[in-house]
Protein backbone atom coordinates (compact mmCIF):
# COMPACT_ATOMS: atom_id res chain seq x y z
CA UNK A 1 0.00 0.00 0.00
CA UNK A 2 2.91 2.38 0.76
CA UNK A 3 4.34 1.80 -2.72
CA UNK A 4 0.99 2.60 -4.30
CA UNK A 5 0.66 5.83 -2.32
CA UNK A 6 4.25 6.79 -3.21
CA UNK A 7 3.54 6.26 -6.92
CA UNK A 8 0.26 8.17 -6.64
CA UNK A 9 2.02 11.10 -4.94
CA UNK A 10 4.70 11.15 -7.66
CA UNK A 11 1.99 11.11 -10.34
CA UNK A 12 0.04 13.97 -8.76
CA UNK A 13 3.12 16.10 -8.20
CA UNK A 14 4.17 16.02 -11.86
CA UNK A 15 3.98 19.45 -13.44
CA UNK A 16 1.65 18.42 -16.26
CA UNK A 17 -0.98 17.01 -13.92
CA UNK A 18 -0.96 20.11 -11.73
CA UNK A 19 -1.13 22.38 -14.78
CA UNK A 20 -4.05 20.39 -16.14
CA UNK A 21 -5.90 20.56 -12.82
CA UNK A 22 -5.46 24.32 -12.65
CA UNK A 23 -6.65 24.60 -16.26
CA UNK A 24 -9.78 22.58 -15.56
CA UNK A 25 -10.68 24.68 -12.52
CA UNK A 26 -10.06 27.97 -14.31
CA UNK A 27 -11.91 26.71 -17.39
CA UNK A 28 -14.92 25.78 -15.27
CA UNK A 29 -14.97 29.18 -13.62
CA UNK A 30 -14.58 30.95 -16.95
CA UNK A 31 -17.36 28.85 -18.47
CA UNK A 32 -19.68 29.97 -15.68
CA UNK A 33 -18.91 33.61 -16.53
CA UNK A 34 -19.49 33.07 -20.24
CA UNK A 35 -22.72 31.16 -19.54
CA UNK A 36 -23.97 34.05 -17.42
CA UNK A 37 -23.11 36.57 -20.15
CA UNK A 38 -24.86 34.49 -22.81
CA UNK A 39 -27.96 33.79 -20.72
CA UNK A 40 -28.33 37.23 -19.14
CA UNK A 41 -27.06 39.59 -21.84
CA UNK A 42 -26.98 38.02 -25.30
CA UNK A 43 -30.11 35.88 -24.98
CA UNK A 44 -32.39 38.79 -23.99
CA UNK A 45 -31.04 40.85 -26.90
CA UNK A 46 -31.79 38.02 -29.35
CA UNK A 47 -35.11 37.47 -27.57
CA UNK A 48 -36.19 40.98 -28.52
CA UNK A 49 -36.61 39.65 -32.07
CA UNK A 50 -39.01 36.95 -30.87
CA UNK A 51 -42.43 37.85 -29.57
CA UNK A 52 -43.70 36.94 -26.09
CA UNK A 53 -40.71 34.91 -24.92
CA UNK A 54 -37.06 35.02 -24.20
CA UNK A 55 -34.71 33.41 -26.66
CA UNK A 56 -33.67 30.66 -24.22
CA UNK A 57 -37.30 29.56 -23.95
CA UNK A 58 -37.73 29.51 -27.70
CA UNK A 59 -38.88 26.00 -28.51
CA UNK A 60 -40.69 25.70 -31.83
CA UNK A 61 -42.43 22.34 -32.07
CA UNK A 62 -41.40 21.50 -28.50
CA UNK A 63 -37.68 21.41 -29.28
CA UNK A 64 -35.47 23.57 -27.02
CA UNK A 65 -33.68 25.27 -29.88
CA UNK A 66 -32.94 28.40 -27.86
CA UNK A 67 -31.20 26.46 -25.07
CA UNK A 68 -29.09 24.55 -27.60
CA UNK A 69 -28.08 27.76 -29.35
CA UNK A 70 -27.16 29.24 -25.92
CA UNK A 71 -24.92 26.24 -25.25
CA UNK A 72 -23.27 26.58 -28.67
CA UNK A 73 -22.63 30.29 -28.16
CA UNK A 74 -21.17 29.58 -24.71
CA UNK A 75 -18.91 26.88 -26.13
CA UNK A 76 -17.67 29.04 -29.00
CA UNK A 77 -16.85 32.01 -26.76
CA UNK A 78 -15.08 29.77 -24.23
CA UNK A 79 -13.11 27.95 -26.95
CA UNK A 80 -12.08 31.22 -28.60
CA UNK A 81 -10.81 32.78 -25.37
CA UNK A 82 -8.93 29.62 -24.39
CA UNK A 83 -7.41 29.51 -27.89
CA UNK A 84 -6.20 33.09 -27.45
CA UNK A 85 -4.74 32.26 -24.02
CA UNK A 86 -2.91 29.18 -25.31
CA UNK A 87 -1.60 31.14 -28.30
CA UNK A 88 -0.28 33.89 -26.02
CA UNK A 89 1.38 31.39 -23.67
CA UNK A 90 3.01 29.59 -26.61
CA UNK A 91 4.29 32.89 -27.97
CA UNK A 92 5.78 33.82 -24.58
CA UNK A 93 7.42 30.41 -24.17
CA UNK A 94 9.00 30.68 -27.66
CA UNK A 95 10.49 34.05 -26.74
CA UNK A 96 12.03 32.56 -23.61
CA UNK A 97 13.55 29.72 -25.65
CA UNK A 98 14.96 32.08 -28.29
CA UNK A 99 16.74 34.38 -25.85
CA UNK A 100 20.38 33.31 -25.68
CA UNK A 101 21.80 32.86 -22.23
CA UNK A 102 24.43 35.45 -21.42
CA UNK A 103 27.98 34.13 -21.33
CA UNK A 104 29.15 33.77 -17.76
CA UNK A 105 32.06 35.92 -16.70
CA UNK A 106 35.31 33.94 -16.89
CA UNK A 107 36.84 33.06 -13.57
CA UNK A 108 40.06 34.62 -12.34
CA UNK A 109 41.98 31.45 -13.19
CA UNK A 110 40.75 31.49 -16.77
CA UNK A 111 41.74 35.14 -17.17
CA UNK A 112 45.19 34.36 -15.81
CA UNK A 113 45.60 31.38 -18.16
CA UNK A 114 44.57 33.53 -21.12
CA UNK A 115 47.14 36.14 -20.17
CA UNK A 116 49.86 33.45 -19.94
CA UNK A 117 48.79 32.07 -23.33
CA UNK A 118 48.95 35.50 -24.93
CA UNK A 119 52.43 36.12 -23.46
CA UNK A 120 53.67 32.75 -24.75
CA UNK A 121 52.33 33.52 -28.24
CA UNK A 122 54.26 36.77 -28.33
CA UNK A 123 57.60 34.98 -27.72
Secondary structure, 3 states (H helix, E strand, C coil): CHHHHHHHHHHHCCHHHHHHHHHHHHHHHHHHHHHHHHHHHHHHHHHCCCCCCCHHHCCHHHCCHHHHHHHHHHHHHHHHHHHHHHHHHHHHHHHHHHCCCCCCCCCHHHHHHHHHHHHHHHC
